[in-house]
Every structure is written in C-alpha cells, then in structure tokens.
Amino acid sequence: MDSALRSQLAAAGVGPECTATIELVRDVLARVGDKWTVLVVTTLGDGPLRFTTLHKRIAGVSQRMLSQTLRALTRDGLITRTAYAEVPPRVEYALTPLGQSLSDTVTHVVRWVQEHQVEIARNREVFEGTEPAAS
C-alpha cells in the first residue's frame, strides 16, 4: 500500500492494525484472483503433482510463470513443495488444508460460471452490440 493511501486511512481514523488487515486482504485477493493461481489450485485439487505434470495440464502457462505462482502459493501456505532424495530428484506440489479450502471455494465459482455461461455470453454480445437486445 502506498504512503498516500496510508495517510488517507490514518486521516479517516483507521488504525495501523486495520490498515495492515486492509493490506493483507488486498494482497490475498490479488493472489486468489490471479488466473494462474486459480488454475494451479484447481489442478492440484485432485492430488499432488510434479512440476512437469502441472505445466502440461495448465495450458498457456510458461515455466517461469508457473514457478512464480508455485513460489507465491507456497509462501502463503496454500501448497507444499516436497523434494524427494531420489536420482533424478523428484519434487511434488500439493494443496495444504488451507489450499484445499480455497480449491473448494474456487470450484463453486467455476460451477457458477458454467451454469451461467450462456447468459453471460449473451449479455456480452448485447453489450458489445453484436446481437440485438430482446424486445
């Protein structure tokens, strides 16, 4: 959060604890709302996977972006990274209980989109003027 916003919050009587909460909420919402986070979490919902398998299952994600996303999710405690002492080395990623609760929530959102996709697509067409509005 930038200093100008902190100053505005302080002027409005928002205490430092509340400001810290606002910062965390904004940060977590940015993480959870990220498309790669959603795809990683839903992909790991079925169980632990290796990096290569995750990369193959998530269409369009670069190795670099997947690495960054996995690191951020690990940092937030949503996934675990387990390295096995084998030759060649094996690393698996899995959801933590916190990550599983996010996966459950995201699954509900995905279902909602699936149930309403025709209506959403229709509304977009009407808004864009590609289809006349119903009279």
N, C-alpha and C positions, 0 to 999 in steps of 0.2 A: 504494500500500500504506500502511495507516495505521501510526502510530508504535508502537501496541501490538503489532502483528504483527512489525514490525521488531525490537522489543525481545525478543519471544519467540524469533525466529530467532537473534538475537545471543546470547541466553542458551543456546540449543541448540548454539552453536558454529558457526553458519552465517556465513560471512564476507560482507563487503559485495559482492564480485563475484558470489557465488552469490545473494545477496538481489536484486541487480539483474537477474540472469537469471530468477529466480522472478517478479519484477515484469513483465518483458517477456513471459514465457510466458503469464502470466495475462492481460495486456493483449491479446496477439495471439490467444489463444484466444477472448476475448470478441469481438474483431473478426471472426474467422473463423466463430464460431458464430452471429453475428447473421444473422437471416433475410434482411435486405436485402442484406448482403454476399454471401451465397450466391447470391441471385437475380441480382445485378449481375454477379458473376464468371461465372456460367454463361451469362448472356445475352451477355456480351462474348466468350465462348469462340469464337463464330463469326466474330469480327472487329470492327473499330472501328464505333462507333455514335455518333450525335449524341444530345444530352440528350433531345430530344423523342421520338426513336425508343425510347430506353431507357425513358422514362416510359410510353409506350404499351404496351411489351412486358412491363412488370413490373406486373401487376395489383395494385391496392391501395396502391401506394407514393405518398405525397404528393410534390409537387415539393420541399418543404423537406427531407423525409427522404432523398430521392434525392440532393439537393445535399450534405447532410451525409455521406452514405455515400460519395459520389464523392470528396469532400474527404479523408475519412479514408483511403480506399484509395490516393489519390494520395500522401498524407503517408507511408504505409507502403511506397510504391514498388511497389504491386501493379497500378496502372493509370497511364497517362499521359493528360494533358489537352493536346490540341494545338489552338491557336487559329489560324485561317487569316485572313489580312488580306484579307477579301473584304467586299463590300457585298451583302446584310447579312452580318455576321460569322458565321463557322461554327466550331464547336468540336466536336471528336470525342474520344471516350474509347476507349482500347484497353488491353488487357492487356499488361503488361511480361512478360519471361520468368519473373520471379518469380510474377506473377499467373497466367500460363499454367500453371505447376506447381501452383498452388492450384486452378485450374479442373480440371485433370486429377484431382486428389485428390477434389474435391467431386463430380465426375462419377461416380467409383467409389462414393461414399457414396449418391448418388441412385440408381444402379443397384441397390445393395444394398437400399435401401428398396423400390424397385419389385419386386424379386424376392421380398421378404418381406412385402409389404403385406397380403396376405390373412391370413397368420399373425399379424402384429402387430394387425390389426383384430380378429381372433378373440380374441386374448389380452386386448385391451382390453375387449371385450364380456364375457368371463368375469370379469375383474377387477371391472367395474362391476356385475356381476350381471344384465345384460340378457339373457344367454344361459346356460343351464345348462351346467356343465362336462361334458365327455365322460366316460362311465363306463368 
